[in-house]
């Protein structure tokens, strides 16, 4: 950890957080000494020892059976995909400490908390190490065995599970260094147990339960706190809660379940606006949080400790937001960071992740309009966990009109002109959550625009996390978004790969629609103060006006200052669209569409 990062990180902490982290560091140092000589003993209940814990009756794969077996067969052939690397050869086993994108191998013999997962020279890109260690693929193998009872699937499952336990002794190596990664792995294990445990020997199950216990122990002692208590804390608590609801009980299970349940309920209320937007201002992290919430709801109903009604309302509001903001399929505006993670792989990417979550929410929240006519495997598994009956959906979703979400600062403006559907999403919200706003981007007053559900002006997305710092800086920057940059500076100051210094504050100045405005016109006007930090303070004000009859959008930017400044106005076009410039007019050709919007400056 370099000195600059350390000082920046300290500057984002309250005195209470500094004291907490010093105390945790001392406790970790003491545990290092203890754990180097002693591994905690698993404390089983009598029910656990008798192995009489009831298993969930998991539904069969149904229409996605062929796809499930195709994925499982590739794993049996020794092929595993990690992000952009589609087929890594793992026929000889997985090196659980290797970053397969760079070939760098993280140290496996060091105490886990002594490893800096941000150090690219020592560990490479930790995301590429952690992804196979999350064990998403183990659920695929377990399901394939439960579906077919073919030995090849369970044998490969056992091979990788035992290999992981052999190669990752307790609190050694990078795979014990993050409570979130431990929690995500625990979620996958909790589901895989119900598919595969009956095919495992007593010896392997005993080892697996021991490792499960240690996972629970690590999470319970290392919850994210203070400025780190974002989606990580929800993921950690969901991992512990799912294990306490779905797996054979340990002596601490009731205590852990109570603690983790209270954290999930509290943080769902804290970390999400009532309008359904996650406070991290990152679309796909909001999806991830909804994923955790739906599993938590299912587990809580199974355990007889259902979440309060407010959590169900949050799931409903989040689903409403995603259905309103998406284009076709799973295409969302790429606000903030995108992790590309999902809780469990039950072919929902192929079925549609948003449709899958909407269908699950529809059942849990009694909203038939959310439910698709084709019930996907993930929804079936969640309902099986909750002990709910499955009934067919109606696919009776109504068309979403314009939506204003002033709490989070999103304005979703829709229009139908000349037979073409237009949707503009305007971002007048804060940069992110808590003091570091880890997953936010410098995108104040940016917009995205789609026509007939095809993105035209887009957010550039995430790019990279750890492996390419220069690209990480660019994709978070102001110039990577459809807004205005002044003097070559970002609106907010980047203080680290997942940290912001001085942040732009956004204010909505005016919103007119319907009865509040002249006939068939919509106007939104907002400003931000991010450039007030310059020697000559600058305020950027943007207004977007829609003439609903003609389908014309007028964007006016004002740079309010006393002295001369340079400014740059960015419009990022979908790579599938073509643009032809003539004088001050740009004509855009949209794929598979007869409409050709024009833009004038």
C-alpha positions as CSV (number, residue, x, y, z in Angstrom):
1,X,0.0,0.0,0.0
2,X,1.7,3.3,-1.1
3,X,1.8,6.3,1.1
4,X,-0.4,8.5,-1.1
5,X,-3.2,5.9,-1.0
6,X,-2.8,5.5,2.7
7,X,-3.1,9.2,3.4
8,X,-6.0,9.7,1.1
9,X,-7.8,6.7,2.7
10,X,-7.2,8.1,6.2
11,X,-8.6,11.5,5.1
12,X,-11.9,9.8,4.3
13,X,-12.2,8.3,7.8
14,X,-13.9,9.7,10.9
15,X,-12.0,9.6,14.2
16,X,-14.3,6.7,15.2
17,X,-13.4,4.8,12.1
18,X,-9.6,5.4,12.6
19,X,-9.9,4.0,16.1
20,X,-12.0,1.0,14.9
21,X,-9.4,0.1,12.2
22,X,-6.5,0.4,14.6
23,X,-8.3,-1.9,17.0
24,X,-9.1,-4.4,14.2
25,X,-5.5,-4.3,13.0
26,X,-4.4,-5.2,16.5
27,X,-7.0,-8.0,16.8
28,X,-5.9,-9.3,13.3
29,X,-2.3,-9.4,14.4
30,X,-3.3,-11.4,17.5
31,X,-5.3,-13.8,15.4
32,X,-2.3,-14.3,13.0
33,X,-0.3,-15.6,16.0
34,X,-3.2,-17.8,17.2
35,X,-4.2,-19.2,13.8
36,X,-0.6,-20.0,12.8
37,X,-0.7,-22.7,15.6
38,X,-4.3,-23.5,15.9
39,X,-7.3,-23.9,13.6
40,X,-10.7,-23.2,15.3
41,X,-12.6,-26.4,16.0
42,X,-16.0,-26.9,14.4
43,X,-18.8,-26.7,16.9
44,X,-21.5,-29.0,15.7
45,X,-25.0,-29.4,17.0
46,X,-26.5,-32.9,17.6
47,X,-28.7,-32.3,14.6
48,X,-25.7,-31.6,12.5
49,X,-23.9,-34.8,13.7
50,X,-26.8,-36.9,12.8
51,X,-26.9,-35.3,9.3
52,X,-30.7,-35.1,9.5
53,X,-30.9,-31.6,8.2
54,X,-33.8,-31.4,5.7
55,X,-32.8,-30.7,2.1
56,X,-34.6,-28.5,-0.3
57,X,-36.6,-30.2,-3.0
58,X,-34.9,-28.6,-6.0
59,X,-36.9,-28.4,-9.3
60,X,-35.5,-29.9,-12.5
61,X,-33.8,-27.7,-15.1
62,X,-36.8,-28.0,-17.5
63,X,-36.4,-26.1,-20.7
64,X,-32.9,-25.0,-19.9
65,X,-31.7,-28.6,-19.3
66,X,-29.7,-28.7,-22.5
67,X,-27.9,-25.5,-21.7
68,X,-27.1,-26.6,-18.2
69,X,-25.6,-29.9,-19.4
70,X,-23.6,-28.1,-22.1
71,X,-22.0,-25.9,-19.5
72,X,-21.3,-28.9,-17.2
73,X,-19.8,-30.9,-20.1
74,X,-17.4,-28.1,-20.8
75,X,-16.3,-28.2,-17.2
76,X,-15.8,-31.9,-17.4
77,X,-13.6,-31.4,-20.5
78,X,-11.5,-29.0,-18.4
79,X,-12.7,-25.7,-19.9
80,X,-13.5,-22.8,-17.6
81,X,-14.3,-19.2,-18.6
82,X,-13.1,-16.2,-16.5
83,X,-14.5,-12.9,-17.7
84,X,-13.1,-12.2,-21.2
85,X,-11.0,-15.4,-21.1
86,X,-13.6,-17.9,-22.4
87,X,-11.9,-21.2,-22.2
88,X,-9.0,-21.7,-19.7
89,X,-7.6,-25.2,-19.6
90,X,-8.3,-26.6,-16.1
91,X,-8.0,-30.3,-17.0
92,X,-5.0,-30.6,-14.7
93,X,-6.8,-28.7,-11.9
94,X,-7.2,-25.1,-11.0
95,X,-4.4,-23.0,-9.6
96,X,-6.5,-21.2,-7.0
97,X,-3.9,-18.5,-6.4
98,X,-3.1,-17.6,-10.0
99,X,-4.3,-14.6,-12.0
100,X,-4.8,-16.4,-15.3
101,X,-4.9,-13.1,-17.2
102,X,-1.3,-12.2,-16.4
103,X,0.1,-15.5,-15.1
104,X,1.1,-13.9,-11.8
105,X,0.6,-16.2,-8.8
106,X,-0.3,-14.6,-5.5
107,X,1.6,-16.0,-2.5
108,X,-0.3,-18.9,-1.0
109,X,1.7,-19.4,2.2
110,X,1.3,-15.9,3.7
111,X,-1.3,-15.0,6.3
112,X,-4.3,-13.8,4.3
113,X,-4.5,-10.3,6.0
114,X,-0.9,-9.6,5.1
115,X,-1.6,-9.8,1.4
116,X,-2.5,-6.6,-0.3
117,X,-4.9,-7.6,-3.0
118,X,-4.4,-4.2,-4.8
119,X,-0.7,-4.9,-5.4
120,X,-0.6,-5.8,-9.0
121,X,3.1,-6.8,-8.9
122,X,2.5,-9.3,-6.2
123,X,-0.9,-10.7,-7.0
124,X,-1.7,-9.5,-10.5
125,X,-5.4,-8.7,-11.0
126,X,-7.2,-10.0,-7.8
127,X,-10.5,-10.1,-9.6
128,X,-9.2,-12.8,-12.0
129,X,-8.0,-14.8,-9.0
130,X,-11.2,-14.4,-7.0
131,X,-13.7,-15.2,-9.8
132,X,-13.0,-19.0,-10.0
133,X,-12.7,-19.0,-6.2
134,X,-16.3,-17.8,-6.0
135,X,-17.3,-21.3,-7.2
136,X,-20.1,-20.3,-9.4
137,X,-19.2,-23.3,-11.6
138,X,-19.6,-25.8,-8.7
139,X,-23.3,-25.1,-8.7
140,X,-23.5,-26.0,-12.4
141,X,-21.8,-29.3,-11.8
142,X,-23.9,-30.1,-8.7
143,X,-27.1,-29.3,-10.7
144,X,-26.0,-31.4,-13.6
145,X,-25.4,-34.4,-11.3
146,X,-28.8,-33.9,-9.6
147,X,-30.5,-33.7,-13.0
148,X,-28.8,-36.8,-14.5
149,X,-27.1,-38.7,-11.7
150,X,-24.1,-39.2,-14.1
151,X,-20.9,-39.9,-12.1
152,X,-18.7,-37.6,-14.3
153,X,-20.4,-34.5,-12.9
154,X,-20.1,-35.3,-9.3
155,X,-16.5,-36.6,-9.7
156,X,-15.4,-33.3,-11.2
157,X,-17.3,-31.5,-8.5
158,X,-15.5,-33.4,-5.8
159,X,-12.1,-32.9,-7.5
160,X,-12.4,-29.1,-7.4
161,X,-14.0,-28.9,-4.0
162,X,-11.4,-31.1,-2.4
163,X,-8.6,-29.3,-4.3
164,X,-9.8,-25.9,-3.0
165,X,-9.8,-27.1,0.6
166,X,-6.3,-28.7,0.2
167,X,-4.8,-25.5,-1.4
168,X,-6.5,-23.0,0.8
169,X,-5.6,-23.7,4.5
170,X,-7.4,-21.5,6.9
171,X,-6.4,-17.8,6.8
172,X,-3.6,-18.4,4.3
173,X,-3.5,-17.0,0.8
174,X,-5.6,-14.3,-0.9
175,X,-8.8,-16.3,-0.9
176,X,-9.3,-15.7,2.8
177,X,-8.4,-12.0,2.6
178,X,-11.9,-10.6,1.8
179,X,-15.0,-11.2,3.8
180,X,-17.1,-10.5,0.7
181,X,-15.4,-13.1,-1.3
182,X,-15.8,-15.6,1.6
183,X,-19.5,-14.7,1.7
184,X,-20.1,-15.1,-2.0
185,X,-18.4,-18.5,-2.0
186,X,-20.6,-19.5,1.0
187,X,-23.7,-18.6,-1.0
188,X,-22.7,-20.9,-3.8
189,X,-21.8,-23.7,-1.4
190,X,-25.1,-23.3,0.4
191,X,-27.0,-23.9,-2.8
192,X,-24.6,-26.6,-4.1
193,X,-25.0,-28.5,-0.9
194,X,-28.7,-29.3,-1.6
195,X,-27.8,-30.6,-5.1
196,X,-24.7,-32.6,-4.3
197,X,-24.3,-33.5,-0.7
198,X,-26.2,-36.8,-0.9
199,X,-23.5,-38.0,-3.4
200,X,-20.5,-37.2,-1.2
201,X,-18.8,-39.5,1.2
202,X,-19.1,-38.8,4.9
203,X,-15.4,-37.8,5.0
204,X,-15.8,-35.2,2.3
205,X,-18.9,-33.8,3.8
206,X,-17.2,-33.5,7.2
207,X,-14.3,-31.6,5.6
208,X,-16.8,-29.4,3.7
209,X,-18.8,-28.6,6.8
210,X,-15.5,-27.7,8.6
211,X,-14.6,-25.3,5.9
212,X,-18.2,-23.9,5.9
213,X,-17.9,-23.3,9.6
214,X,-14.6,-21.5,9.1
215,X,-16.2,-19.3,6.4
216,X,-19.0,-18.4,8.8
217,X,-16.5,-17.6,11.5
218,X,-14.4,-15.3,9.3
219,X,-17.4,-13.4,8.1
220,X,-18.8,-13.0,11.6
221,X,-15.5,-11.4,12.8
222,X,-14.8,-9.2,9.7
223,X,-18.0,-7.4,8.6
224,X,-17.2,-4.3,6.6
225,X,-17.7,-1.1,8.7
226,X,-17.8,2.6,8.4
227,X,-16.8,3.9,4.9
228,X,-16.4,0.4,3.6
229,X,-20.0,-0.6,4.6
230,X,-21.5,-0.6,1.1
231,X,-22.7,-3.6,-1.0
232,X,-19.8,-5.6,0.5
233,X,-21.5,-5.6,3.9
234,X,-24.8,-6.8,2.3
235,X,-22.9,-9.6,0.5
236,X,-21.1,-10.7,3.6
237,X,-24.2,-10.8,5.7
238,X,-26.2,-12.6,3.0
239,X,-23.5,-15.2,2.8
240,X,-23.6,-15.9,6.5
241,X,-27.4,-15.7,6.6
242,X,-27.8,-18.2,3.7
243,X,-25.5,-20.6,5.4
244,X,-27.4,-20.3,8.7
245,X,-30.7,-20.9,6.9
246,X,-29.8,-23.6,4.3
247,X,-27.0,-25.7,5.8
248,X,-26.7,-28.0,8.8
249,X,-26.5,-26.0,12.0
250,X,-23.5,-25.2,14.2
251,X,-23.7,-24.1,17.8
252,X,-23.4,-20.5,16.8
253,X,-26.0,-20.7,13.9
254,X,-28.9,-19.0,15.8
255,X,-26.6,-16.2,16.9
256,X,-25.1,-15.7,13.5
257,X,-28.5,-15.9,11.8
258,X,-29.9,-13.2,14.1
259,X,-26.9,-10.9,13.5
260,X,-26.7,-11.3,9.8
261,X,-30.5,-10.9,9.3
262,X,-30.4,-7.6,11.3
263,X,-27.6,-6.4,9.1
264,X,-29.3,-7.2,5.8
265,X,-32.6,-5.5,6.9
266,X,-30.8,-2.4,8.2
267,X,-28.5,-2.0,5.2
268,X,-31.2,-2.6,2.6
269,X,-33.0,0.4,4.1
270,X,-29.8,2.5,4.4
271,X,-28.3,1.7,1.1
272,X,-31.4,2.1,-1.2
273,X,-33.5,5.1,-1.8
274,X,-37.2,4.6,-1.4
275,X,-37.6,5.1,-5.2
276,X,-35.6,1.9,-5.8
277,X,-32.2,3.2,-6.8
278,X,-29.2,1.9,-4.9
279,X,-27.2,4.7,-3.3
280,X,-24.0,3.6,-4.9
281,X,-25.4,5.1,-8.1
282,X,-24.2,2.1,-10.1
283,X,-26.8,0.3,-12.1
284,X,-25.3,-3.2,-12.0
285,X,-24.3,-3.0,-8.3
286,X,-28.0,-2.2,-7.7
287,X,-28.8,-5.4,-9.6
288,X,-26.3,-7.3,-7.3
289,X,-27.9,-5.9,-4.2
290,X,-31.4,-6.9,-5.4
291,X,-30.0,-10.4,-6.1
292,X,-28.8,-10.6,-2.4
293,X,-32.1,-9.3,-1.2
294,X,-34.2,-11.8,-3.0
295,X,-32.1,-14.7,-1.7
296,X,-32.3,-13.2,1.8
297,X,-36.1,-13.0,1.5
298,X,-36.3,-16.7,0.4
299,X,-34.0,-17.8,3.2
300,X,-35.8,-15.8,5.9
301,X,-39.1,-17.3,4.9
302,X,-37.6,-20.8,5.0
303,X,-36.1,-20.2,8.5
304,X,-39.4,-18.8,9.8
305,X,-38.0,-15.3,10.4
306,X,-39.3,-13.4,7.4
307,X,-37.9,-9.9,6.7
308,X,-40.1,-6.9,7.5
309,X,-42.5,-5.7,4.9
310,X,-40.2,-2.7,4.2
311,X,-37.7,-5.1,2.6
312,X,-40.3,-6.5,0.2
313,X,-41.2,-2.9,-0.7
314,X,-37.6,-2.2,-1.5
315,X,-37.4,-5.2,-3.8
316,X,-40.6,-4.0,-5.5
317,X,-39.2,-0.5,-6.0
318,X,-35.8,-1.7,-7.2
319,X,-37.6,-4.0,-9.8
320,X,-39.7,-1.1,-10.9
321,X,-36.6,1.0,-11.5
322,X,-34.8,-1.6,-13.5
323,X,-37.8,-2.3,-15.7
324,X,-38.2,1.5,-16.3
325,X,-34.6,2.2,-17.1
326,X,-33.7,-0.8,-19.2
327,X,-33.8,-1.0,-23.0
328,X,-34.2,-4.5,-24.5
329,X,-33.2,-7.6,-22.5
330,X,-30.6,-6.8,-19.9
331,X,-29.3,-3.6,-21.5
332,X,-29.1,-0.9,-18.7
333,X,-27.4,2.5,-18.7
334,X,-23.9,1.8,-17.4
335,X,-24.1,4.2,-14.5
336,X,-21.1,3.7,-12.2
337,X,-19.2,0.5,-11.9
338,X,-20.2,-2.9,-13.2
339,X,-18.9,-6.1,-11.5
340,X,-20.4,-8.6,-13.9
341,X,-21.1,-10.8,-10.9
342,X,-24.2,-12.8,-10.1
343,X,-25.2,-14.7,-7.1
344,X,-25.8,-18.2,-8.6
345,X,-25.7,-19.3,-12.2
346,X,-29.1,-20.8,-13.0
347,X,-29.1,-19.8,-16.7
348,X,-30.7,-16.4,-15.9
349,X,-28.2,-14.7,-18.2
350,X,-29.7,-16.6,-21.1
351,X,-33.3,-16.2,-19.8
352,X,-32.7,-12.5,-18.9
353,X,-31.4,-11.4,-15.6
354,X,-33.8,-8.5,-15.2
355,X,-36.8,-10.6,-16.2
356,X,-35.6,-13.3,-13.8
357,X,-35.4,-10.9,-10.9
358,X,-38.7,-9.3,-11.8
359,X,-40.4,-12.7,-11.8
360,X,-39.0,-13.6,-8.4
361,X,-40.0,-10.2,-7.0
362,X,-43.5,-10.7,-8.5
363,X,-44.0,-13.9,-6.6
364,X,-42.5,-12.6,-3.3
365,X,-44.3,-9.2,-3.4
366,X,-47.6,-10.4,-4.9
367,X,-47.1,-8.4,-8.1
368,X,-48.5,-10.5,-11.0
369,X,-47.5,-7.7,-13.5
370,X,-43.8,-8.5,-12.8
371,X,-44.1,-12.2,-13.5
372,X,-43.0,-13.6,-16.9
373,X,-45.0,-16.3,-18.6
374,X,-41.8,-18.5,-18.6
375,X,-40.6,-19.1,-15.1
376,X,-36.8,-19.4,-15.1
377,X,-34.8,-21.8,-13.0
378,X,-33.5,-19.2,-10.6
379,X,-37.0,-18.2,-9.6
380,X,-37.9,-21.8,-9.2
381,X,-35.0,-22.4,-6.8
382,X,-35.7,-19.3,-4.8
383,X,-39.3,-20.3,-4.4
384,X,-38.2,-23.8,-3.4
385,X,-35.9,-22.4,-0.8
386,X,-38.8,-20.3,0.6
387,X,-41.1,-23.3,0.5
388,X,-43.6,-21.5,-1.8
389,X,-45.8,-23.0,-4.4
390,X,-45.0,-22.3,-8.1
391,X,-47.8,-20.9,-10.2
392,X,-47.6,-19.6,-13.8
393,X,-47.2,-15.9,-14.5
394,X,-49.4,-13.7,-16.6
395,X,-46.8,-11.6,-18.4
396,X,-49.2,-8.7,-17.9
397,X,-46.6,-6.0,-17.6
398,X,-47.8,-2.5,-18.5
399,X,-45.8,-0.1,-20.5
400,X,-43.6,2.1,-18.3
401,X,-44.1,5.8,-18.9
402,X,-41.7,8.6,-17.8
403,X,-40.4,8.3,-14.3
404,X,-39.0,11.0,-12.0
405,X,-36.9,9.8,-9.1
406,X,-35.9,13.0,-7.2
407,X,-34.5,11.2,-4.2
408,X,-31.8,9.5,-6.2
409,X,-31.6,12.2,-8.9
410,X,-32.6,10.1,-11.9
411,X,-35.1,11.4,-14.5
412,X,-36.4,8.9,-17.0
413,X,-38.1,10.7,-19.8
414,X,-40.0,8.8,-22.4
415,X,-41.7,9.9,-25.6
416,X,-43.4,8.4,-28.7
417,X,-42.9,10.5,-31.8
418,X,-43.5,9.5,-35.4
419,X,-43.9,5.9,-34.4
420,X,-40.5,5.7,-32.6
421,X,-40.1,5.3,-28.9
422,X,-37.5,7.6,-27.3
423,X,-36.1,7.3,-23.8
424,X,-33.6,9.7,-22.1
425,X,-32.1,9.0,-18.7
426,X,-30.8,12.1,-17.0
427,X,-28.4,11.8,-14.0
428,X,-28.9,14.6,-11.5
429,X,-27.9,12.5,-8.5
430,X,-24.9,12.3,-6.2
431,X,-21.7,10.5,-7.2
432,X,-22.1,7.6,-4.9
433,X,-22.5,6.3,-1.3
434,X,-20.5,7.0,1.8
435,X,-17.3,9.1,2.0
436,X,-15.3,7.2,-0.6
437,X,-18.2,6.6,-3.1
438,X,-16.3,3.6,-4.3
439,X,-18.3,2.6,-7.3
440,X,-19.4,6.1,-8.5
441,X,-18.3,7.9,-11.6
442,X,-17.8,11.6,-12.4
443,X,-21.0,11.7,-14.4
444,X,-23.0,14.6,-13.0
445,X,-25.6,15.9,-15.5
446,X,-24.8,13.2,-18.0
447,X,-27.5,11.5,-20.0
448,X,-28.1,8.4,-22.1
449,X,-30.6,8.2,-25.0
450,X,-32.1,5.2,-26.7
451,X,-34.5,5.0,-29.7
452,X,-36.8,2.0,-30.1
453,X,-34.9,0.3,-27.2
454,X,-31.5,0.7,-29.0
455,X,-29.0,2.7,-27.1
456,X,-27.7,5.7,-29.1
457,X,-25.8,7.9,-26.7
458,X,-24.3,5.6,-24.0
459,X,-22.3,5.6,-20.8
460,X,-18.8,4.1,-21.5
461,X,-19.0,1.6,-18.6
462,X,-16.3,0.3,-16.3
463,X,-13.3,-0.9,-18.3
464,X,-11.1,-2.3,-15.6
465,X,-10.6,-2.4,-11.8
466,X,-7.1,-3.3,-10.7
467,X,-5.2,-4.4,-13.8
468,X,-5.2,-1.2,-15.8
469,X,-5.1,1.9,-13.5
470,X,-5.0,4.3,-16.4
471,X,-8.1,2.8,-18.0
472,X,-9.7,2.7,-14.5
473,X,-9.1,6.5,-14.2
474,X,-10.5,7.2,-17.7
475,X,-13.7,5.2,-17.4
476,X,-14.5,6.9,-14.1
477,X,-13.7,10.4,-15.5
478,X,-16.0,13.2,-16.7
479,X,-14.8,12.8,-20.3
480,X,-16.1,9.2,-20.4
481,X,-19.6,10.5,-19.9
482,X,-22.1,12.6,-21.9
483,X,-21.5,15.8,-20.0
484,X,-19.2,18.8,-19.9
485,X,-15.6,18.8,-18.8
486,X,-13.9,22.1,-17.8
487,X,-10.2,22.8,-18.0
488,X,-9.5,19.2,-18.6
489,X,-10.5,18.4,-15.0
490,X,-13.0,15.9,-13.6
491,X,-16.1,17.2,-11.9
492,X,-15.0,15.2,-8.8
493,X,-11.4,14.5,-7.7
494,X,-10.2,10.9,-8.1
495,X,-8.3,9.9,-4.9
496,X,-7.8,6.2,-5.6
497,X,-9.1,3.4,-7.8
498,X,-12.2,3.1,-5.5
499,X,-12.1,6.5,-3.8
500,X,-13.2,10.1,-4.5
501,X,-11.9,13.2,-2.9
502,X,-13.8,16.4,-3.3
503,X,-17.2,15.5,-4.9
504,X,-19.5,17.5,-7.1
505,X,-22.8,18.4,-5.5
506,X,-25.9,18.4,-7.8
507,X,-29.0,20.5,-7.5
508,X,-32.2,20.2,-9.6
509,X,-33.3,23.7,-10.3
510,X,-36.5,23.0,-12.3
511,X,-38.7,20.1,-13.6
512,X,-41.7,20.8,-15.7
513,X,-44.1,18.2,-17.1
514,X,-47.8,17.9,-17.7
515,X,-49.9,20.5,-15.9
516,X,-46.9,22.4,-14.8
517,X,-45.6,23.2,-18.3
518,X,-46.8,24.3,-21.7
519,X,-48.6,21.7,-23.7
520,X,-46.6,18.6,-24.6
521,X,-43.2,19.8,-23.4
522,X,-40.9,18.4,-20.7
523,X,-38.0,20.4,-19.2
524,X,-35.4,19.4,-16.6
525,X,-32.7,21.8,-15.4
526,X,-30.0,21.1,-13.0
527,X,-26.5,22.3,-12.0
528,X,-23.4,21.0,-10.1
529,X,-20.7,22.8,-8.2
530,X,-17.8,20.4,-8.9
531,X,-15.7,23.1,-10.6
532,X,-16.1,25.6,-7.8
533,X,-12.8,24.3,-6.5
534,X,-11.0,25.9,-9.5
535,X,-9.1,29.2,-8.9
536,X,-11.9,30.9,-10.8
537,X,-15.0,29.0,-9.6
538,X,-17.2,27.5,-12.3
539,X,-20.8,26.2,-12.1
540,X,-22.1,23.9,-14.9
541,X,-25.8,24.2,-15.5
542,X,-27.6,22.0,-18.0
543,X,-31.2,22.0,-19.2
544,X,-32.8,19.3,-21.4
545,X,-36.1,20.1,-23.1
546,X,-38.3,17.8,-25.1
547,X,-40.9,18.8,-27.7
548,X,-43.1,15.7,-27.5
549,X,-44.8,16.2,-30.8
550,X,-41.7,16.5,-33.0
551,X,-39.5,14.3,-30.8
552,X,-36.9,17.0,-30.6
553,X,-34.5,17.2,-27.6
554,X,-32.8,20.5,-26.9
555,X,-29.8,20.4,-24.6
556,X,-28.4,23.8,-23.3
557,X,-25.2,23.9,-21.3
558,X,-24.2,27.1,-19.4
559,X,-20.7,27.5,-17.9
560,X,-21.1,30.2,-15.3
561,X,-17.8,31.8,-14.4
562,X,-15.9,35.2,-14.3
563,X,-12.8,34.4,-16.3
564,X,-12.0,32.4,-19.5
565,X,-12.0,28.6,-19.3
566,X,-11.7,25.7,-21.8
567,X,-14.6,23.3,-22.0
568,X,-15.3,20.1,-23.8
569,X,-18.7,18.6,-24.5
570,X,-18.8,14.8,-24.9
571,X,-21.3,12.7,-26.8
572,X,-20.5,8.9,-26.7
573,X,-22.1,7.0,-29.4
574,X,-23.1,3.3,-29.4
575,X,-20.4,1.6,-31.4
576,X,-23.1,-0.2,-33.5
577,X,-24.4,3.2,-34.7
578,X,-22.8,5.2,-37.5
579,X,-22.4,9.0,-37.5
580,X,-22.0,11.3,-40.5
581,X,-21.1,14.9,-39.9
582,X,-21.9,17.7,-42.2
583,X,-21.3,21.3,-41.1
584,X,-22.8,21.5,-37.6
585,X,-25.2,18.6,-38.1
586,X,-24.5,14.9,-37.3
587,X,-26.8,12.2,-38.8
588,X,-26.8,8.9,-36.9
589,X,-27.8,5.6,-38.4
590,X,-29.2,3.1,-35.9
591,X,-28.8,-0.6,-36.7
592,X,-32.0,-2.4,-37.7
593,X,-34.0,0.8,-37.6
594,X,-35.4,3.1,-40.3
595,X,-35.1,6.1,-38.1
596,X,-32.1,8.5,-38.5
597,X,-31.9,11.0,-35.7
598,X,-30.0,14.2,-36.4
599,X,-28.0,16.2,-33.9
600,X,-27.1,19.9,-34.4
601,X,-24.6,22.0,-32.5
